Amino acid sequence: MKRFIQTYDQALDFIYSQIDFSFTKQQRYSEEVFNLDRMRHFMRVLGDPQDTYKTVHVAGTKGKGSISAMMSSVLKEAGYHTGFYSSPHMVDYTERIQVDNCPIPRQDFVDVLNELYPVIQDIHGLTTFEITTAVAFQYFKHQHIDIGVIEVGLGGRLDATNIIQPQVSVIASISLDHTAILGDTLEAIAAEKAGIIKPGIPVVLSPQQPSVRAVFEQIAGERHAYFIPTGDLLGFEGRHTNLEQQEFDIQYPHVFLQPENGQKRIHITQPLLGLHQMLNAGTAFCALKVLNEQGVKVSDRNITEGIKKVFWPGRFEILHKKPYLIIDAAHNLESSSRLVDTLRELFPEQKVTWIFGASEDKDIGGMLDNFSKIATRIILTRSTHPRAADPAQMEADHIPLGCDTISIDDVQNALAYALHNAQNEDVIIASGSIFIAAAIREIWFAHHAEKAN
């Protein structure tokens, strides 16, 4: 094979040199820009690698990554050679493409990209996400996976991943996000997410507002897709939580999908914290039960062990104790409310310092209003992402907030300031963007973790 790209850094430079809407203020969500015909042609030239293994397709505004991570962990626990495709990454690009919870080796990433390079040159307009998705599909084929858990990048209907024919479609919680692209109502956003519903393929739905559920139920009916609303099917009892894990029972029909046949229960222990993660576990559980009905055999023991072992960084991840340093990828109004609820539950009395940064197109004012309800101090900062909002501008636009506020442009200095001013029982939490959470995580382990231990 001719090598067009020699190193991993060159591979990233090449991918990022393509059209990358995550790094721009692109507001057009249309077939001219997000074109499934282009992606279908790309895959057809490669021999449709995405059709050589079974798949699960997961969309939603919040929770889709956690649900995907739980399903991937359980399927691995059940003995399946499992691929997992997600975005964005926390630290390294290779995290987006995993097999059996191991990121693609950098050399394999370079090799697959070289394999695709001549085809990429022949197709006009391919985006960064489309190329990365192709690398994932091709790598999974080379690895002979049994099943791939494929997370949607943006929306659903026009997302590059939407060329797969999954065993089951899964839709997580819907809230307002990417409104300029997907629509400015929950129902409009739901209609875009519902684009992953395929004719005749079961769809598992997380609990939703009634008007949102109605959108999914209607589209599932039109496409003759078996509709499985987890809120109707499951019950939750006996929830207990601490800083390490939460435990609860899920009640479910003795004969799955037939509620009149009595109830069974399964006890779940999961390291992902917060009430919303219990609901995400319920959605993952239902999707796994659907797979089991279709011959992808997964036992209750596989489910309990797989969820217990799941690792999904940046989701209320406690990096250090005394003071407590927590990162969370909350980046819209709904997820910020859930984060506040989780903090109130686990740290009801502690003083909270918030390190906050966000992309310009997010509901910055709404998130800050939520966070200021429990924060003693908010430090406004930004990551190196080109869409990151300027801290001084955030301060000018959104102060007063009812708590002390300071702008520190450099995120490393923001963390140093927070640590210097924290007492042993205080909480420092970084959120507002996955890029802020990732930056704090990387800085902590590079500059502070060894000294703190």
C-alpha positions as CSV (number, residue, x, y, z in Angstrom):
1,M,0.0,0.0,0.0
2,K,1.4,3.4,-1.0
3,R,1.8,5.6,2.1
4,F,0.5,9.2,1.5
5,I,0.6,10.0,5.3
6,Q,3.6,9.0,7.4
7,T,2.8,9.9,11.0
8,Y,-0.1,10.3,13.3
9,D,0.3,14.0,13.5
10,Q,0.2,14.2,9.7
11,A,-2.9,12.1,9.8
12,L,-4.6,14.6,12.2
13,D,-3.4,17.6,10.1
14,F,-5.0,16.0,7.0
15,I,-8.3,15.2,8.7
16,Y,-8.6,18.6,10.3
17,S,-7.7,20.3,6.9
18,Q,-11.0,19.0,5.6
19,I,-14.4,20.7,6.2
20,D,-14.9,20.6,9.9
21,F,-18.2,22.0,11.1
22,S,-17.4,21.5,14.8
23,F,-14.7,24.1,14.4
24,T,-16.7,26.7,12.5
25,K,-19.9,28.7,12.9
26,Q,-21.6,26.8,10.2
27,Q,-25.3,27.1,10.6
28,R,-26.6,25.2,7.6
29,Y,-28.0,21.8,8.2
30,S,-29.1,20.8,4.7
31,E,-28.5,18.1,2.1
32,E,-26.0,20.3,0.3
33,V,-23.8,20.4,3.3
34,F,-24.5,17.2,5.3
35,N,-25.0,14.8,2.3
36,L,-25.8,11.1,2.9
37,D,-25.4,10.4,-0.8
38,R,-21.8,11.5,-0.6
39,M,-21.2,9.2,2.4
40,R,-23.1,6.3,0.8
41,H,-20.9,6.6,-2.3
42,F,-17.8,6.7,-0.2
43,M,-18.7,3.5,1.6
44,R,-19.9,1.8,-1.6
45,V,-16.4,2.4,-3.1
46,L,-14.9,0.7,0.0
47,G,-17.2,-2.3,-0.3
48,D,-19.7,-1.1,2.5
49,P,-17.6,-2.1,5.5
50,Q,-20.4,-1.0,7.8
51,D,-22.5,-3.9,6.6
52,T,-20.0,-6.6,7.6
53,Y,-21.0,-6.6,11.3
54,K,-24.1,-5.9,13.4
55,T,-24.7,-2.4,14.8
56,V,-26.6,-0.4,17.3
57,H,-27.3,3.3,16.5
58,V,-27.6,5.8,19.3
59,A,-28.8,9.4,19.0
60,G,-30.1,12.1,21.4
61,T,-29.1,15.4,22.9
62,K,-27.8,14.2,26.3
63,G,-26.9,10.8,27.5
64,K,-26.2,9.1,24.2
65,G,-22.5,8.8,25.0
66,S,-23.2,7.3,28.4
67,I,-25.7,4.9,27.0
68,S,-23.3,3.8,24.2
69,A,-20.5,3.3,26.7
70,M,-22.7,1.1,28.9
71,M,-23.9,-1.0,26.0
72,S,-20.3,-1.4,24.7
73,S,-19.1,-2.5,28.1
74,V,-21.9,-5.0,28.5
75,L,-21.5,-6.5,25.0
76,K,-17.7,-6.9,25.7
77,E,-18.6,-8.6,29.0
78,A,-20.9,-10.9,27.1
79,G,-18.0,-12.1,24.9
80,Y,-18.7,-10.1,21.8
81,H,-15.8,-8.4,19.9
82,T,-17.3,-4.9,20.2
83,G,-16.6,-1.7,18.3
84,F,-17.5,1.7,19.8
85,Y,-17.6,4.9,17.8
86,S,-18.2,8.2,19.6
87,S,-17.4,11.9,19.4
88,P,-15.9,14.2,20.4
89,H,-12.9,12.8,22.3
90,M,-11.6,13.9,25.7
91,V,-7.8,14.0,25.1
92,D,-6.7,12.0,22.1
93,Y,-8.5,11.6,18.7
94,T,-8.1,7.8,18.8
95,E,-10.6,7.6,21.7
96,R,-13.3,8.1,19.1
97,I,-12.7,4.6,17.6
98,Q,-12.5,1.7,20.1
99,V,-12.5,-2.0,20.0
100,D,-13.2,-3.8,23.2
101,N,-12.7,-0.5,25.1
102,C,-9.2,0.0,23.6
103,P,-8.7,3.1,21.4
104,I,-7.4,2.4,17.9
105,P,-3.6,2.4,17.9
106,R,-2.2,5.4,16.3
107,Q,-0.3,3.4,13.7
108,D,-3.5,1.6,12.8
109,F,-5.2,5.0,12.4
110,V,-2.5,6.1,10.0
111,D,-2.7,2.8,8.1
112,V,-6.4,2.9,7.6
113,L,-6.3,6.6,6.6
114,N,-3.7,5.7,4.0
115,E,-5.9,3.0,2.7
116,L,-8.8,5.5,2.3
117,Y,-6.7,8.4,1.0
118,P,-7.1,7.7,-2.8
119,V,-10.8,7.4,-2.4
120,I,-11.0,10.6,-0.3
121,Q,-9.2,12.5,-3.1
122,D,-11.8,11.4,-5.6
123,I,-14.9,12.5,-3.6
124,H,-15.5,16.3,-3.4
125,G,-16.6,17.9,-0.2
126,L,-15.9,15.1,2.4
127,T,-15.9,16.4,5.9
128,T,-13.7,15.7,8.9
129,F,-16.5,13.7,10.5
130,E,-17.3,11.7,7.4
131,I,-13.7,10.7,7.0
132,T,-13.4,9.8,10.6
133,T,-16.6,7.8,10.4
134,A,-15.2,5.9,7.4
135,V,-11.9,5.2,9.3
136,A,-14.0,3.7,12.1
137,F,-16.2,1.6,9.8
138,Q,-13.2,0.3,7.9
139,Y,-11.1,-0.4,11.1
140,F,-14.0,-2.3,12.6
141,K,-14.2,-4.5,9.5
142,H,-10.4,-5.2,9.7
143,Q,-10.8,-6.1,13.3
144,H,-13.7,-8.5,12.5
145,I,-15.9,-7.1,15.2
146,D,-19.2,-8.9,16.0
147,I,-21.1,-5.7,16.8
148,G,-20.5,-1.9,16.7
149,V,-22.1,0.6,19.0
150,I,-22.3,3.7,16.8
151,E,-23.1,7.1,18.3
152,V,-24.5,9.9,16.1
153,G,-22.3,13.0,15.8
154,L,-25.0,15.7,15.2
155,G,-28.7,15.4,14.8
156,G,-29.5,12.1,13.1
157,R,-31.3,12.4,9.8
158,L,-28.3,13.8,7.9
159,D,-25.5,12.5,10.2
160,A,-22.8,10.5,8.4
161,T,-23.4,7.5,10.6
162,N,-27.0,7.3,9.4
163,I,-26.1,5.0,6.5
164,I,-26.0,1.9,8.8
165,Q,-28.9,-0.6,9.2
166,P,-28.8,-1.3,12.9
167,Q,-30.3,-4.1,15.0
168,V,-31.9,-1.5,17.2
169,S,-32.0,2.3,17.2
170,V,-31.7,4.1,20.5
171,I,-32.7,7.7,21.3
172,A,-31.5,9.4,24.5
173,S,-33.0,12.5,26.2
174,I,-33.9,15.4,24.0
175,S,-33.2,19.0,25.0
176,L,-32.4,22.3,23.3
177,D,-28.9,22.3,21.7
178,H,-27.5,23.3,18.3
179,T,-30.8,25.2,17.9
180,A,-29.5,27.3,14.9
181,I,-28.8,24.0,13.1
182,L,-31.4,21.5,14.3
183,G,-34.3,23.8,15.1
184,D,-35.4,26.0,18.0
185,T,-38.1,23.8,19.5
186,L,-37.8,20.4,21.2
187,E,-40.2,19.0,18.6
188,A,-38.1,20.2,15.7
189,I,-34.9,18.7,17.2
190,A,-36.8,15.5,17.9
191,A,-37.8,15.2,14.3
192,E,-34.1,15.5,13.2
193,K,-33.1,12.9,15.8
194,A,-35.9,10.6,14.6
195,G,-34.2,10.4,11.3
196,I,-32.3,7.4,12.6
197,I,-35.5,5.4,12.9
198,K,-35.4,2.8,10.1
199,P,-38.4,0.8,8.6
200,G,-39.0,-2.3,10.7
201,I,-36.1,-1.7,13.1
202,P,-37.0,-1.4,16.8
203,V,-36.5,1.9,18.5
204,V,-35.8,2.3,22.2
205,L,-36.7,5.8,23.6
206,S,-35.5,7.3,26.9
207,P,-38.1,9.2,29.0
208,Q,-39.1,12.4,27.2
209,Q,-41.6,15.2,27.5
210,P,-45.0,14.2,26.1
211,S,-44.8,16.4,23.0
212,V,-41.3,15.0,22.2
213,R,-42.4,11.4,22.7
214,A,-45.3,12.0,20.4
215,V,-42.9,13.0,17.5
216,F,-41.0,9.7,17.9
217,E,-44.1,7.6,18.3
218,Q,-45.6,9.1,15.1
219,I,-42.5,8.6,13.0
220,A,-41.9,5.1,14.4
221,G,-45.5,4.2,13.5
222,E,-45.1,5.6,10.0
223,R,-42.0,3.4,9.5
224,H,-43.5,0.3,11.1
225,A,-40.7,0.4,13.7
226,Y,-41.5,-1.3,17.0
227,F,-41.6,1.5,19.5
228,I,-40.2,0.9,23.0
229,P,-40.7,3.8,25.5
230,T,-38.5,2.9,28.5
231,G,-40.6,5.2,30.8
232,D,-43.6,2.9,30.3
233,L,-41.7,-0.4,30.6
234,L,-39.3,0.1,33.6
235,G,-39.6,1.0,37.2
236,F,-36.7,2.1,39.5
237,E,-36.4,1.4,43.2
238,G,-34.0,1.5,46.1
239,R,-31.5,4.1,44.8
240,H,-28.5,4.7,47.0
241,T,-25.5,6.9,46.0
242,N,-22.1,7.9,47.2
243,L,-19.0,9.4,45.6
244,E,-17.9,6.1,44.2
245,Q,-21.1,4.7,42.7
246,Q,-24.8,4.5,42.7
247,E,-27.0,1.4,43.2
248,F,-30.7,0.8,42.3
249,D,-33.1,-1.9,41.1
250,I,-34.7,-1.9,37.7
251,Q,-38.1,-3.5,37.5
252,Y,-39.0,-4.9,34.1
253,P,-41.5,-7.3,32.6
254,H,-41.0,-11.0,33.2
255,V,-41.6,-11.6,29.5
256,F,-39.8,-8.6,28.1
257,L,-42.0,-6.2,26.0
258,Q,-45.1,-7.8,27.6
259,P,-45.8,-5.9,30.8
260,E,-48.9,-8.0,31.6
261,N,-46.7,-11.0,32.3
262,G,-45.5,-9.9,35.8
263,Q,-42.3,-8.2,36.9
264,K,-38.7,-9.2,37.4
265,R,-35.9,-7.0,38.8
266,I,-32.2,-6.5,38.3
267,H,-29.8,-4.8,40.7
268,I,-27.5,-2.3,39.1
269,T,-24.3,-0.8,40.4
270,Q,-22.8,1.9,38.2
271,P,-19.9,4.3,38.6
272,L,-21.6,7.0,36.6
273,L,-23.3,9.3,39.1
274,G,-26.5,11.3,39.0
275,L,-30.2,10.5,38.7
276,H,-30.0,11.0,34.9
277,Q,-27.4,8.2,34.7
278,M,-29.9,5.8,36.3
279,L,-32.3,6.6,33.5
280,N,-29.6,6.2,31.0
281,A,-28.8,2.8,32.4
282,G,-32.5,1.9,32.0
283,T,-32.4,2.9,28.3
284,A,-29.2,0.8,27.8
285,F,-30.8,-2.1,29.6
286,C,-33.9,-2.0,27.3
287,A,-31.8,-1.8,24.2
288,L,-29.7,-4.8,25.3
289,K,-32.9,-6.8,26.0
290,V,-34.0,-6.0,22.5
291,L,-30.7,-7.3,21.1
292,N,-31.1,-10.4,23.2
293,E,-34.5,-11.0,21.6
294,Q,-32.7,-10.7,18.2
295,G,-30.1,-13.3,19.0
296,V,-27.3,-11.2,20.4
297,K,-27.4,-13.1,23.7
298,V,-26.8,-11.0,26.7
299,S,-27.6,-12.2,30.2
300,D,-28.6,-10.2,33.3
301,R,-25.2,-11.1,34.8
302,N,-23.5,-9.6,31.7
303,I,-25.5,-6.5,32.1
304,T,-24.8,-6.0,35.8
305,E,-21.1,-6.7,35.4
306,G,-20.7,-4.6,32.2
307,I,-22.4,-1.6,33.7
308,K,-20.4,-1.9,36.9
309,K,-17.2,-1.8,34.8
310,V,-18.1,1.1,32.5
311,F,-15.5,3.9,32.2
312,W,-16.8,7.1,30.6
313,P,-14.5,10.0,31.5
314,G,-15.7,13.6,31.9
315,R,-19.2,12.7,33.2
316,F,-19.1,13.9,36.9
317,E,-15.6,12.5,37.1
318,I,-14.0,13.1,40.4
319,L,-10.3,13.6,39.7
320,H,-9.2,14.4,43.3
321,K,-10.6,14.6,46.8
322,K,-9.8,17.3,49.4
323,P,-10.3,19.5,47.8
324,Y,-12.7,17.8,45.4
325,L,-11.9,18.4,41.7
326,I,-14.7,17.3,39.4
327,I,-15.1,17.6,35.6
328,D,-18.3,17.3,33.7
329,A,-19.2,17.6,30.0
330,A,-22.5,19.5,30.7
331,H,-22.8,22.1,27.9
332,N,-26.4,23.1,27.5
333,L,-29.2,24.3,29.8
334,E,-30.8,20.9,30.5
335,S,-27.5,19.2,31.3
336,S,-26.4,22.1,33.5
337,S,-29.6,21.7,35.6
338,R,-28.9,17.9,36.0
339,L,-25.4,18.7,37.1
340,V,-26.6,21.2,39.7
341,D,-29.0,18.5,41.0
342,T,-26.2,16.0,41.3
343,L,-23.9,18.4,43.1
344,R,-26.7,19.3,45.6
345,E,-27.3,15.6,46.2
346,L,-23.6,14.6,46.8
347,F,-22.2,17.9,48.2
348,P,-25.1,19.6,50.0
349,E,-23.0,21.7,52.3
350,Q,-19.7,22.3,50.5
351,K,-18.4,25.6,49.1
352,V,-18.4,25.3,45.3
353,T,-16.0,27.1,42.9
354,W,-17.0,26.8,39.2
355,I,-14.5,26.9,36.3
356,F,-16.7,27.7,33.4
357,G,-16.1,27.9,29.7
358,A,-18.4,27.4,26.7
359,S,-18.7,27.6,23.0
360,E,-20.1,30.9,21.6
361,D,-23.3,29.3,20.3
362,K,-24.4,27.8,23.6
363,D,-26.9,29.2,26.2
364,I,-24.2,30.7,28.3
365,G,-26.5,32.9,30.3
366,G,-28.8,30.0,31.1
367,M,-26.0,27.8,32.2
368,L,-24.4,30.5,34.4
369,D,-27.8,31.3,36.0
370,N,-28.0,27.6,36.9
371,F,-24.5,27.3,38.2
372,S,-24.7,30.6,40.2
373,K,-27.5,29.1,42.3
374,I,-24.9,26.9,44.2
375,A,-21.5,28.4,43.3
376,T,-19.6,30.7,45.7
377,R,-17.3,31.7,42.9
378,I,-17.3,31.3,39.1
379,I,-14.1,31.5,37.2
380,L,-14.7,32.3,33.5
381,T,-12.1,30.9,31.2
382,R,-11.9,29.2,27.8
383,S,-10.3,26.3,26.0
384,T,-8.2,26.5,22.9
385,H,-11.2,25.6,20.7
386,P,-11.8,28.3,18.0
387,R,-15.5,28.6,19.0
388,A,-14.7,29.2,22.7
389,A,-16.4,32.3,24.1
390,D,-14.2,35.1,25.3
391,P,-14.2,35.2,29.2
392,A,-14.2,39.0,29.3
393,Q,-17.1,39.1,27.0
394,M,-19.0,36.5,29.0
395,E,-18.4,38.6,32.1
396,A,-19.6,41.8,30.4
397,D,-22.7,40.1,29.1
398,H,-23.8,38.0,32.1
399,I,-22.7,39.7,35.3
400,P,-24.0,40.2,38.0
401,L,-24.8,36.5,38.8
402,G,-25.2,36.6,42.6
403,C,-21.8,35.2,43.3
404,D,-18.1,36.3,43.0
405,T,-16.9,36.2,39.4
406,I,-13.5,36.5,37.9
407,S,-12.2,36.1,34.3
408,I,-8.9,34.2,33.8
409,D,-8.3,33.7,30.1
410,D,-5.9,30.8,30.4
411,V,-7.5,27.6,31.6
412,Q,-4.3,26.3,33.3
413,N,-4.1,29.5,35.3
414,A,-7.8,29.2,36.1
415,L,-7.3,25.8,37.7
416,A,-4.2,27.0,39.6
417,Y,-6.2,29.9,41.0
418,A,-9.1,27.6,42.0
419,L,-6.7,25.1,43.7
420,H,-4.8,27.9,45.5
421,N,-8.0,29.3,47.0
422,A,-9.7,26.1,47.9
423,Q,-10.0,24.6,51.4
424,N,-9.9,20.8,52.0
425,E,-13.7,20.2,51.9
426,D,-14.4,22.6,49.0
427,V,-15.6,21.5,45.6
428,I,-14.0,22.7,42.3
429,I,-16.0,21.8,39.3
430,A,-15.2,22.5,35.6
431,S,-17.9,22.4,33.0
432,G,-19.7,24.2,30.2
433,S,-18.0,22.4,27.4
434,I,-16.4,19.0,26.9
435,F,-13.3,20.9,25.8
436,I,-13.1,22.7,29.2
437,A,-13.6,19.3,31.0
438,A,-10.9,17.7,28.8
439,A,-8.4,20.6,29.3
440,I,-8.8,20.5,33.1
441,R,-8.3,16.7,33.0
442,E,-5.2,16.9,31.0
443,I,-3.7,19.8,33.0
444,W,-4.5,18.0,36.3
445,F,-2.7,14.8,35.4
446,A,0.2,16.7,33.7
447,H,0.9,19.3,36.4
448,H,-0.9,18.6,39.7
449,A,-1.8,14.9,40.3
450,E,1.6,13.7,41.3
451,K,2.1,16.6,43.7
452,A,-1.3,16.1,45.2
453,N,-0.8,12.4,46.0
